Amino acid sequence: MTRAEEFEQLRPLLFAIAYRILGSVSEAEDAVQETWLRYESSPTQPTSTKAFLSAVVTRISIDVLRSARVRREKYVGEWFPEPLLTDPYEDPERSAELADSVSMAALLLLERLSPLERAVFVLREVFGFGFREVASAVGRSEAACRQLAARARRHMDTGRPRFEADRREREKLASRFFDALRVGDVDGLREVLAADVQLVGDGGGKAPQWARAVTGAENVARVLASIFPVLAKIDARVEPRELNGQPGAIFRDRDNKVLNTWTVDVLDGRIQTIRSVQNPDKLGHLGPVGDAWALLREANKARRPVVGANGN
């Protein structure tokens, strides 16, 4: 097998590692590409290609995360990870860990860890690497990695997101939610929202967004019911999709361009959190991105009553 063929076999794993460390599709793809360039130019063939490439992509991701952290300190408003349509890596033995670790809530929890803690947690807890491999990947002793893993696990367990265990129940509830959303059914929305539900958006200062989180079932239901029937008038549409392993949707304009994405956290038969990613910089990997500002102007125009020639 050639180096290129070996690399392609491992690419899904390398992307999955990098995405969980970085929370960014584009940065993860760049890290994987840089890993290939280093592997291609390496004069020696490693004993374990998987261990070698996993170590390289981890080190690259740690370096990228350190500089990204500095940028995120100046980020406008809430920062959310880039939405992921499908995780390319599958492992039946670790399916629960893989699904849990890619959710928006889990990725936001990982943001609380230091870059080293995050890398160790991802390699050890999510992908099941041995401490020898983890130590080699992050350039620390096995004893230090055990400490890092224990500290990271404590942080994650303290705030670990809880979700509806039954996948079908989650999907059924999300379907009811999006059906009510399309027609502006306030009562239908209220029925599926938790009393303390939160609606939060990430526009990065580059797209229309709520000034602050909208909280409470009544407030969220009324805000949503007032928006979406108007958007339907101008041919914007909701495309339910699974995102980051959770029920969600992609919102598109009449030209099929992406406007934003939503993911919903479901627990105890109610929607607990709705996260919207509107920043156009985070949507390009999903397809051509629409002009959300232009759509908002058109929606506001459609909302105004039409005045006839006689002024009535």
N, C-alpha and C positions, 0 to 999 in steps of 0.2 A: 504494500500500500504506500502511495506517495505521501509526502508531507501535506500536500494540499488536501488529499482525500481524508487523512487523519484529522486534519483541522476542521474540515466541513462536518465530520461526524460529531465533533465535540463543540461546534459552534453554538448549538442550542443551550448547552450547559454553561458555556462561557458568558453568553448574553444574560442568562438567568441570574448568574452570580453578580454580574456588573449592574444589572437593573436594580437588584435588591440593595446593593451598596449605594447606588447613586440616585435612585428614584427618577431617572431620566432615560427615556428611550434613546434619544439622540446621543447622549453622552455614553450610554452603554454600548451602542453600535460603534462609536468612535473608539472606545476602549478595546472592543473585540478586534477591530481592524488593526489597531496598534499592536495588539498581541500577535496577530498573524505576521506583521512586518518583522517583529523581533524573532519570532520562531523561524521564519523563512531565512533570516540572515544569521541564525545561530550556527556556529561551525560544528557543534556536536549534537548527536541524537540522544535525547534524554532517556533514562531507563523507563520512566512512566510518562508518556506524553500527556495524559490527563492531569497528573499531578503538576507537571511543569507548566502547562498552559493555564491551569487554574490559579497557580501561584502568580504567574505573570499578569493575568487579567485582574487579579485581586490587588496587586501592588499598584498597577496603573490606576485602578478605580479609587484606591485610597488617596493617591496624589491628586486626582481630579476632584474628589470630594472635599479635600482640604481647601482648595482654591474656590470651589463652588460655595462652601460655607461662608466665605468672606463676601461673595456677591449676594447671597441670600439675606445677609444682615441689612442690605439696602433695598430689599425687595419691597415693592408697593403692595400693601395689604397682605392677605393670607397667601401662604405658599403651599401648593399641593404638588404631589408627584405628577409626572406626565402620564396620562391614562394609557393603559396597556390593553389591547384587544385580546390577545392570546399569549399565554406563556409558551414559548417554543419547546421547553424542556419538560419531559414527563418521566416520572419514576413511580411505578405503582406502590413501591414499598414506602415512599415518602410523600404520597399524594396529599395527605392532610397538612403536613408542614409546608409543602410548596404552595397549596391553595391559601392557607392562612397568611403566609408571609408576603403575599403579593397584594393583599387588600390595601385600599387607601389608608384605612385606620392603622394597620400594622406598619406601613411604610412611614407614616407620620410619627409613630411611636419610635421607629428606628432613628428618626432625626434627633432624638434626645441623646443618643449614644455618641461617644467619640468615634472618629473614623476607624480607629483600631478595634474598639469594642464592636462596632457594627460589622466589620469584616469578619472578625472571629465568630460572632453570633451567626452570621449568614453561612459561613463555611461549616461550622460545627452543628448548629441546631437545625438549620434548614436542609443542608445537603449531606449531613452525616459524615463529614471528613474526620479522620483520626487526628488526634492532637499533634502527632508528628508532622502530618501534612499541613495542618493549620499553622504550626510554628514556622515551617519552611516558607509558607506563603507570605506571612506577615513579618518575618525577620525577627521573631522573638523566641525566647525559650519556651519549652512545653509548659513549664511551671507558670510562667507569666501568662501564657495563653489560657491556662485553666482558670487563673484569677480573672482575666478579662472576660472569659465566657460566663463565669459565675456572676460577675458584676452586671454584665449585659442581661443575663437571664432574670436577675432580680428586677432590673428596670422594666423589662418587657412584661414580666408576670404582674407587676404592680398595676400597669395600665392596659394589660392585654385586652384587645377588643373582643367582645362576645357577639356572635352572630346566630341567627336562626339555624339550627343544625340541619333541619330538613330542607334540602335544596328546592324541592318542588313547592313547599309552602312559601319559601322566599320568592320564587318566580311567580307564583299565583298572586301574592300580595302586590308585587311590583307591577304585574299586569293590570290589576285593579287600579293602582295608583296612576299609571300612565293613561288608562282609559278615562278616568275622571279628569285628568289634567287636560286632555285634548278638548273636552267639551266645557271646561270651566265649572265642573260640578263641585261646589263648595262642600256640600254634605258628604259626597263620595270621598273627597280628599280628607275631610276631617275624620272619617271612619278609619282610615288606614294610617293616620299619623299618631305617633306617641304624643302624650300631653306636653312633653318638654322637647319636642323635635326641633332640630336646628337646620336652617338652610344657609349654607355658606358658599361663597364664590371666590375663585382665584382668577382675577383679570390682569394682575400684574401692572395695573395702570395703563393697559393697552386695549382694553375692551370694556364695554358697559358692565357694571357689576353693582351689587348692593353695597351701600356705604358701610354697612356692618351686618353681622349675622342676623337673620330673622328667626325669632324663637317663638315656640308655642304653637299648638295645633291650629288655633283659630287664626292667628296672624299669618302663618305659612299658607294655610288653605286659601285665605282671601287674596294674598299676594299672587299665588299661582293661578287662581281662578280668574284673576283680572288680566293676566298676561297672555295666556295661551290661546284663547279664542281669537284674540286680535292677531296673533302671529299666524293662525290658520287662515285668516282673511288674506294675508299676503303670501300664502303658499309655503310658509315655513312648516316643517314637519318633524315629528318625533320618531326616531328609529330605535326601538328597544334593542339593546345589545348587552351581552355580558361584558363588563369592563373590570379589570383587576380582580377577576374571579367573583364579582358581585353583580347583582342585577343593576342595570344602568341603561343609558340611552345616549345616542348621538343626535344632536339637533342640526338640521340642515336647512338651507334656504332653497328657494325655488330652482336654483341652478345646481342643486345637489352638493353645494359646498358646505363644509363643516363650520358650524357656528360655535358650538360648545359640547361638552360631554357632562353627563351626570352619573354619579354612582349613589346607591342608597344602601344604608346599613339597616338590616331588619333584625329585630329581636322581640320575642314575646308577642308575635303576631302584629307588630306595628313597625312603622318606619321611624328610626331614631335620628338619623342624620342624612341629609341630602348634600352632596358636595358637587359643585359645578366648576369645571375648568373652562374658563373663557379666554385665557391668555392665548392669542394666536400663535405665539412662539412654541407652545406646547401641543399644538394640534396638527402640525404639518405632516407627521407620519401617518395620520389617518386619512389623508387625501387633501385636495385643494381646499384652502381655508377661505370662508366668506368674510364679507365686510360687516361686522356686527354693528358698527356705528351707523352705517347706511340703513341696515335693517331696522334699527331702533327709530330712526327718523321716519321711515316708511310706516312703522307700526304706530307711531304717535299721530301721523297724518290719518291713518285708517281709523284711529280711535275717535277723532273729532267728528262731530255730526256734519252731514252734508247740508249746506245751505242752498236753497233753490234760487232761481233767478228773481223771484218776487220777495226774497229775503226771509221766507219761511222755511 
